[in-house]
């Protein structure tokens, strides 16, 4: 997704007056678009994984590898708003530590998270274009790389990749970035002396 499409997606959740889970769903999509988590990582977040000061969260990735993901102000605000309305009573015993809770008072399944994302993609006019939770992860990585000047090695750690080659598929280099790189060379403005 482009920056504008990402904003449209977030807006489609924010203005959804019919949803009883608007704060939860907004939090889910905000975390996907800002942190680049995998579906299973997001669905697996526990309350105990969130840093006390809401600066980071611990996620368990592929191969049960743990990593710390730092959260920005948008994520912090979305988590706080959701926690203010998150159900806290009658939650299924094994799921009471889960961050994201369903209407049945259980941890949201991967399938339910996928359905939530698909619903809001459609509401934002982005349905039927092959977008998915994985594409939101891809979007986060691409936006950080293209607009945040994030080094590919840092991006590798953010995404929890084992090797740099995996991360490179997320880095679409634009013509503007290539031109800016060439223009940033300290010799770019040196003129031939007569």
C-alpha positions as CSV (number, residue, x, y, z in Angstrom):
1,X,0.0,0.0,0.0
2,X,1.1,3.6,-0.6
3,X,1.2,6.1,2.3
4,X,-2.2,7.4,1.2
5,X,-3.8,4.0,0.8
6,X,-2.5,3.1,4.3
7,X,-4.0,6.3,5.7
8,X,-7.3,5.4,3.9
9,X,-7.2,1.9,5.5
10,X,-6.7,3.4,9.0
11,X,-9.4,6.0,8.4
12,X,-11.9,3.2,7.3
13,X,-11.5,1.7,10.8
14,X,-11.6,5.0,12.7
15,X,-14.9,6.1,11.2
16,X,-16.7,2.7,11.4
17,X,-19.5,3.6,13.8
18,X,-21.1,0.1,13.4
19,X,-18.2,-1.8,14.8
20,X,-18.3,-2.8,18.5
21,X,-14.6,-3.6,18.1
22,X,-13.4,-0.5,16.4
23,X,-10.6,0.3,18.9
24,X,-9.3,-3.3,18.8
25,X,-9.4,-3.4,15.0
26,X,-7.7,0.0,14.7
27,X,-5.0,-1.2,17.0
28,X,-4.5,-4.4,14.9
29,X,-4.1,-2.5,11.7
30,X,-1.9,0.2,13.2
31,X,0.5,-2.4,14.6
32,X,0.6,-4.2,11.2
33,X,1.3,-1.0,9.3
34,X,3.9,0.4,11.8
35,X,5.7,-2.6,13.1
36,X,5.6,-5.1,10.2
37,X,4.7,-8.1,12.3
38,X,3.8,-11.4,10.9
39,X,0.1,-12.6,11.3
40,X,1.0,-15.2,13.9
41,X,3.2,-12.7,15.8
42,X,0.4,-10.2,16.1
43,X,-2.2,-12.7,17.1
44,X,0.2,-14.1,19.7
45,X,0.9,-10.8,21.5
46,X,0.2,-11.1,25.2
47,X,-0.5,-8.3,27.7
48,X,2.7,-9.4,29.5
49,X,4.7,-8.8,26.2
50,X,4.0,-5.1,26.3
51,X,6.7,-3.0,28.0
52,X,5.4,-1.1,31.0
53,X,6.1,2.3,29.5
54,X,4.6,1.1,26.1
55,X,7.9,1.6,24.3
56,X,8.3,-1.9,23.0
57,X,6.7,-5.3,22.9
58,X,8.2,-8.8,22.8
59,X,7.1,-11.0,19.9
60,X,7.7,-14.6,19.1
61,X,8.6,-15.1,15.5
62,X,9.4,-18.1,13.3
63,X,11.3,-20.9,15.0
64,X,10.1,-19.5,18.4
65,X,12.7,-16.7,18.1
66,X,11.9,-13.8,20.4
67,X,12.7,-10.3,19.5
68,X,11.8,-6.8,20.8
69,X,9.8,-4.5,18.5
70,X,9.8,-0.9,19.5
71,X,6.5,0.9,19.1
72,X,5.9,4.4,18.0
73,X,3.4,7.0,19.2
74,X,0.7,5.8,16.8
75,X,1.0,2.2,18.2
76,X,1.1,3.4,21.8
77,X,-2.0,5.5,21.4
78,X,-3.9,2.7,19.6
79,X,-2.9,0.1,22.3
80,X,-3.9,2.5,25.1
81,X,-7.3,3.2,23.5
82,X,-7.9,-0.5,23.0
83,X,-6.8,-1.4,26.5
84,X,-9.3,1.1,27.9
85,X,-12.2,-0.9,26.3
86,X,-10.7,-4.4,26.2
87,X,-12.9,-7.0,27.9
88,X,-11.4,-7.9,31.2
89,X,-13.9,-10.3,32.7
90,X,-15.1,-13.8,31.8
91,X,-12.2,-14.3,29.5
92,X,-11.4,-17.9,28.8
93,X,-8.7,-18.9,31.3
94,X,-6.0,-19.9,28.8
95,X,-6.6,-16.6,26.8
96,X,-6.8,-14.1,29.6
97,X,-3.2,-12.8,28.9
98,X,-4.0,-12.4,25.2
99,X,-3.9,-8.8,24.0
100,X,-6.6,-9.2,21.3
101,X,-9.8,-10.8,22.5
102,X,-12.8,-11.9,20.4
103,X,-16.5,-11.3,21.3
104,X,-16.4,-14.9,22.6
105,X,-13.7,-13.8,25.2
106,X,-11.0,-15.8,23.5
107,X,-7.7,-14.9,21.8
108,X,-8.3,-13.8,18.2
109,X,-7.3,-16.5,15.8
110,X,-5.1,-15.9,12.8
111,X,-8.2,-16.5,10.6
112,X,-10.2,-13.9,12.4
113,X,-7.4,-11.3,12.2
114,X,-7.2,-12.0,8.4
115,X,-11.0,-11.5,8.2
116,X,-10.8,-8.2,10.1
117,X,-8.1,-6.9,7.7
118,X,-10.0,-8.0,4.6
119,X,-13.2,-6.3,5.9
120,X,-11.4,-3.0,6.3
121,X,-9.5,-3.2,3.1
122,X,-12.9,-3.6,1.4
123,X,-14.3,-0.6,3.3
124,X,-11.3,1.5,2.3
125,X,-11.9,0.6,-1.4
126,X,-8.8,-1.6,-1.5
127,X,-10.5,-5.0,-1.7
128,X,-10.0,-7.5,-4.5
129,X,-6.4,-6.3,-5.1
130,X,-4.6,-9.2,-3.4
131,X,-3.9,-7.3,-0.2
132,X,-3.6,-9.3,3.0
133,X,-2.1,-9.3,6.4
134,X,1.2,-10.2,4.8
135,X,0.9,-7.3,2.4
136,X,0.5,-5.0,5.4
137,X,3.8,-6.4,6.8
138,X,5.3,-5.7,3.4
139,X,3.8,-2.2,3.4
140,X,5.4,-1.4,6.8
141,X,8.8,-2.6,5.6
142,X,8.6,-0.7,2.3
143,X,7.4,2.5,3.9
144,X,10.2,2.4,6.6
145,X,12.7,1.8,3.9
146,X,11.5,4.3,1.3
147,X,10.3,7.1,3.6
148,X,12.2,6.6,6.8
149,X,15.7,6.1,5.4
150,X,15.9,2.9,7.4
151,X,19.1,0.9,6.7
152,X,18.3,-2.6,5.3
153,X,20.2,-4.3,8.1
154,X,18.0,-2.5,10.7
155,X,15.0,-3.5,8.7
156,X,16.2,-7.1,8.8
157,X,16.2,-7.0,12.6
158,X,12.8,-5.2,12.8
159,X,11.2,-7.9,10.6
160,X,12.9,-10.8,12.4
161,X,14.6,-12.2,9.3
162,X,17.6,-14.5,9.7
163,X,19.4,-13.3,6.6
164,X,19.6,-10.1,4.5
165,X,18.5,-11.8,1.3
166,X,15.0,-12.3,2.8
167,X,14.7,-8.7,3.7
168,X,15.7,-7.5,0.2
169,X,12.4,-8.6,-1.3
170,X,10.7,-5.9,0.8
171,X,12.9,-3.1,-0.5
172,X,11.5,-1.6,-3.7
173,X,14.0,1.0,-4.7
174,X,12.3,3.9,-6.5
175,X,13.8,6.0,-9.2
176,X,13.7,9.0,-6.9
177,X,15.8,7.1,-4.3
178,X,18.3,6.2,-6.9
179,X,18.6,9.8,-8.2
180,X,18.8,11.1,-4.6
181,X,21.6,8.6,-3.9
182,X,23.6,9.8,-6.9
183,X,22.9,13.5,-6.0
184,X,24.1,12.9,-2.4
185,X,27.6,12.0,-3.6
186,X,29.9,14.7,-2.2
187,X,31.4,15.0,-5.7
188,X,28.0,15.6,-7.4
189,X,28.6,19.4,-7.7
190,X,32.3,19.4,-8.5
191,X,33.0,21.3,-11.7
192,X,36.0,20.9,-14.0
193,X,38.5,23.6,-13.3
194,X,39.7,25.6,-16.3
